[in-house]
Amino acid sequence: MKNANGHKSAKLLNPRFLQLLAIEACLQIGVYMLNPLIAGYAVMLGATAAVAGLVAGLNATAAVFTRFVSGALSDRFSRKRLLAASAGVFMLAALGCTLSTSVVELAIFRSLQGVAFAFKSILVVSLVRYVVPPEHLGKGVGVLGMCFTVAMALAPALGEYLAQGWGYQVSFATACALLAVGFILALTFKVPAKPMKSENLAEGDLEGLMADIETPESEKQRLAEEQAKHRAQLAEVEKKAASLKGFKKLKVILQYEMGEIIYVPSLPNMAVACLFSAVQGVIISLLLLIASYEGLENVFVYFIVYAICAFFSRPNIGDLSDKYGIKKLAIPLLAIETVSMVLLAVDFSFPTLMISAVLMGVGQASSLSLFQAESVRIAPPDKTARSVNTFFLGVDLGMGLAPFAAGALLDDFGSFAVFAFCAACALTALIAFVFFYRKRR
């Protein structure tokens, strides 16, 4: 198959992409074995629902603060070493959760997971550009998102099964073992020297695939070039600031520093992601706890149904985003997510929960892939990590703060208030998207 330039297209599922896929799968499954159990474990250790929600969301809250440096560092330093280091911290944090005997200890190791996630999420998504041809970029991000889908299908059920049968520590230790496999795969991952181009790799051309792997020499050269570019930019800013005084000088310096953290064109994605991710943060962190309060059994089936629906919807969203763009897809997806939460607010029962799982699997899961792909698409290669970082700042803010707010609502007003809060977040995300993207075609 030839692309628009007459070159033979590179295929999506090449060996390097498959290894990146395997790394993401191990890390996602390991993490999502832990996520739904943290709040229940915190309650068992003596926490209230509000404090349990806070602890469950600490990974996302810690990720927010880490992202103030992770985006720039991921653009300037060794991607392989940072990826391996983040996978290693995930593994150690899971081991820490296994050994925790107090809420404070659990909170510390939960925060470490957030630090690791802030780097891992940027690196994995930004590396897609280096292992996937540009015409398959949206689909590549969508397929990578399937790791999350598989994790959501298997990990919560497996984690709860192990926790109920053998205790939280056994469940956490199993997650730690999976994260260790991801760590080993990350250590052996070969990072390409430059983004993939369609004409660089004919389908089945294994020799061409291996030729552009980043060697220690090419990595050293790339990092030297990045650092020289950074020094030149900094010198230019300092020169400009030296000729100014007071607020104008401060403004120039702050604009440069924020540019090292935030990719401004991704700010609308960040705002919308914060709101629609708040819903998922509440579901992942508190659904099992809410079900135990309400006496509803077999709630883990929600995650399986959600994952099955996301399994079919997320890859298609990648293709559709490549073809139609974000505007035609985001509005119906965010509307579907809103409806799913309204249903649970009206009737928290097992049948309604299954309907909500279907709607969330289509609406929320596809929205995540859609906005994730957009954050890669709108940035040049040297700013991809910062663009993805900006997007995930919104995801982390929503997933970190919402469980604490929802936990407080659960303590005082019950499950209706929790799901009404989630519906309000999803609806506000829809309104924000319409506002920010109203001038786009």
Buried (B, 14 or more C-beta within 10 A) or exposed (E): EEBEEEBBBBBBEBEBBEBBBBBBBBBBBBBBBBBBBBBBBBBEBEBBBBBBBBBBBBBBBBBBBBBBBBBBBBBBBBBBEBBBBBBBBBBBBBBBBBEBEEBEBBBBBBBBBBBBBBBBBBBBBBBBBBBBBBBBBBBBBBBBBBBBBBBBBBBBBBBBEBBEEEEBBBBBBBBBEBBBBBBBBBBEBBBBBEBBBBBBBBEEBEEEBEEBBBEEEBBEEBEEEBEEEBEEEEEEBEEBBEEEEEEEBEEBBEEBEEBBBBBEBBBBBBBBBBBBBBBBBBBBBBBBBBBBEEEBEEBBBBBBBBBBBBBEBBBEBBEBBBEEBBEEBBBBBBBBBBBBBBBBBEEBEEEBBBBBBBBBBBBBBBBBBBBBBBBBBBBEEEBBBBBBBBBBBBBBBBBBBBBBBBBBBBBEEBBBBBBBBBBBBBBBBBEBBBEBBEEEE
